Amino acid sequence: MHNIPDMIGMKMPAAAKLFEAAGVSYDTEILKPVKPAAEPGTLRIIRQVRTGENSVRLSLCEVYEP
């Protein structure tokens, strides 16, 4: 079984580079909060589910970081 790194909480651009370096493919879904943020934020991984030997499904949420 391929060892897939845990990326929960990471910013998506950085996590994407690490997944690619590890040979892991991924697909994403973007979740929206009930109350939209006043300012645009950064996409972070909030859920990671293994979908195959070398693949994961990532749930992302935009998090405002002042």
ChimeraX attribute file (.defattr): number of C-alpha atoms within 10 A of each C-alpha:
attribute: neighborCount
match mode: 1-to-1
recipient: residues
	/A:1	6
	/A:2	11
	/A:3	9
	/A:4	15
	/A:5	12
	/A:6	13
	/A:7	19
	/A:8	16
	/A:9	15
	/A:10	16
	/A:11	18
	/A:12	20
	/A:13	11
	/A:14	11
	/A:15	18
	/A:16	16
	/A:17	11
	/A:18	14
	/A:19	19
	/A:20	11
	/A:21	9
	/A:22	14
	/A:23	13
	/A:24	18
	/A:25	15
	/A:26	18
	/A:27	10
	/A:28	14
	/A:29	12
	/A:30	14
	/A:31	12
	/A:32	12
	/A:33	10
	/A:34	6
	/A:35	6
	/A:36	9
	/A:37	12
	/A:38	7
	/A:39	9
	/A:40	12
	/A:41	13
	/A:42	15
	/A:43	19
	/A:44	22
	/A:45	23
	/A:46	17
	/A:47	17
	/A:48	18
	/A:49	12
	/A:50	12
	/A:51	13
	/A:52	13
	/A:53	12
	/A:54	16
	/A:55	17
	/A:56	19
	/A:57	16
	/A:58	22
	/A:59	18
	/A:60	23
	/A:61	21
	/A:62	20
	/A:63	17
	/A:64	12
	/A:65	8
	/A:66	6
